[in-house]
Amino acid sequence: MNSETDVLIVGAGPTGLTLGIDLARRGVPALVVERGETLTPGSRGKGLQPRTLEVYEDLGVLDETLAAGGPYPAGMIWADGRQRGEQAMFDPARDGEEGSRFTAPWMVPQWRNQEILRARLEELGGTVAFGREVVRVDQDPDGVTAHFATGEPVRARYAVAADGGRSTIRRALGIAMTGEPVDPNPLLVADVRITGLPRTWWHIFPTTGTDTGTGFLAICPLAGTADFQLVAQFPEGTDIDLSLAGVRKVVAERTHLAPEDVTEVRWSSDFRPRAALADRYRAGRVFLAGDAAHVHSPAGGQGLNTGVQDAYNLGWKLGAVLTGRAPKALLDTYEEERRPVAAYVLGLSTAIHHQRARRGPTTRQLGLNYRESSLTQETRPTPATLHTGDRVPDLTTNGTRLFDHLKGPNWTELTLEDDLFLIRPDGYVGWAGKPGMATELLEEYKARVGF
Ligand SMILES: Cc1cc2nc3c(=O)[nH]c(=O)nc-3n(C[C@H](O)[C@H](O)[C@H](O)COP(=O)(O)OP(=O)(O)OC[C@H]3O[C@@H](n4cnc5c(N)ncnc54)[C@H](O)[C@@H]3O)c2cc1C
């Protein structure tokens, strides 16, 4: 393992792997270190939102992602062993409504998603160093030094803590998380093999009471596998039994299935949904990303997706600064842009958890924007097409997809009708003006962002 790199990425979850890919394709030396001996198992964040699929297309992992997964099935409500009717799990989108190829989330178990990301990282020449637990990070004006539970330290110009909700690095930096439990009732989540349930539905067994041992239970067929993801809610304070016997017991108590219908528990975990946001996303040369910066209720499938987009926002900025094309101040816009997005998404996940909001246009993440960002500059006297700060839609003109032009790690200069746009590497409209006008502002802008 190299003892020096430009960017040290701590954690090989979806956030760290995405950042690793983005930096590798820019030719920026980076190293992903992971405390586990393997990628973390479990289907956990299984829903990839349309915006993430667009990001994955740009990063070169879309085909594998589509091949590895499938669409979500409709819900089937059960009571007393009988099917009570189907329930749509998402508010549908009309084709093309949001200018995207994708209108619904795509299901890929998180373990599989991580394998795809890791393979892409390695294809681009990057590596994940396993069995490397960061225990401390020191910084000085020139860089950071990460110390590990075992092995030699690593020196880097910047470090990114993508080490999950319990982030060691965030704690070591003294950055607080402000938030609250979303629900006092703990959840069991397990990847299981079950006989006797069709794979055509997401099976929902609603809460049957509030006394001991009751709560909702849901069993979702995991696309691309023979597994189901089982989620069961328990009363506050329950010490959840994660074993095969424990899973069989809860299934037998709350469904019409027999204990033996659960033939295998391949992975299981328990947690208490909470919503919390880091007070800062940066301390000197160390940035927080993904669950290290924000933790969500799993309802609405937002956490993983928000982490992927943190990485997609930070990658091009680190690349521009490290190659000397942009001033260091560009890095300040990472927190400025991503923290408000996380604050919004946290509120949304909590509202969906409590059934005050539904999964639909907001959870697809296509409408998230950076309109208020200091990187967003509008110089047109009367803006008409494309709002600055918005995600560029995947327009097709004369049979050509705009996304084909935007693909890759660079900025794009685009003239559409009578307007000139600078499109950021992460696909948002950064600057808009009239060709030949505001040229001084345009040059200043280009220097500021490393165009
Ligand atoms: C039941 C459930 C369902 C979910 N459903 C969805 C969903 O449908 N959609 C969605 O978007 N999200 C969902 N989520 C959330 C999603 O799983 C997380 O948001 C996602 O895993 C966060 O990715 P991450 O890379 O930021 O962190 P993690 O996936 O937590 O990865 C962090 C990595 O860092 C490593 N690490 C930790 N500390 C250190 C250290 N000191 N040194 C080195 N390595 C370290 C860990 O081993 C781990 O591999 C769900 C979560 C759960 C529990």
The ligand as a Gaussian input file, in Angstrom:
#p B3LYP/6-31G(d) Opt

LIG

0 1
 C      -32.446000      -1.491000       6.380000
 C      -31.822000      -0.393000       5.619000
 C      -32.361000      -0.046000       4.419000
 C      -31.817000       0.990000       3.718000
 N      -32.413000       1.311000       2.534000
 C      -31.873000       2.295000       1.780000
 C      -32.381000       2.562000       0.460000
 O      -33.310000       1.888000      -0.023000
 N      -31.796000       3.547000      -0.254000
 C      -30.769000       4.284000       0.265000
 O      -30.316000       5.225000      -0.422000
 N      -30.240000       4.025000       1.479000
 C      -30.744000       3.040000       2.254000
 N      -30.183000       2.732000       3.455000
 C      -29.027000       3.502000       3.923000
 C      -27.712000       3.038000       3.322000
 O      -27.451000       1.697000       3.655000
 C      -26.586000       3.948000       3.832000
 O      -26.981000       5.289000       3.653000
 C      -25.283000       3.703000       3.084000
 O      -24.707000       2.465000       3.412000
 C      -24.254000       4.789000       3.409000
 O      -23.108000       4.585000       2.640000
 P      -21.708000       5.123000       3.131000
 O      -20.724000       4.676000       2.097000
 O      -21.794000       6.580000       3.414000
 O      -21.433000       4.413000       4.519000
 P      -21.353000       2.853000       4.856000
 O      -22.084000       2.057000       3.862000
 O      -21.705000       2.739000       6.286000
 O      -19.822000       2.515000       4.647000
 C      -18.835000       2.927000       5.549000
 C      -17.626000       1.997000       5.400000
 O      -16.567000       2.518000       6.203000
 C      -15.932000       1.460000       6.885000
 N      -15.313000       2.028000       8.078000
 C      -15.925000       2.479000       9.194000
 N      -15.030000       2.981000      10.043000
 C      -13.805000       2.857000       9.470000
 C      -12.496000       3.208000       9.885000
 N      -12.259000       3.800000      11.048000
 N      -11.461000       2.944000       9.052000
 C      -11.681000       2.340000       7.840000
 N      -12.923000       1.980000       7.406000
 C      -13.983000       2.255000       8.208000
 C      -17.061000       0.482000       7.189000
 O      -16.588000      -0.813000       7.420000
 C      -17.899000       0.581000       5.907000
 O      -17.496000      -0.345000       4.913000
 C      -30.687000       1.697000       4.207000
 C      -30.119000       1.327000       5.390000
 C      -30.656000       0.289000       6.098000
 C      -30.019000      -0.104000       7.397000

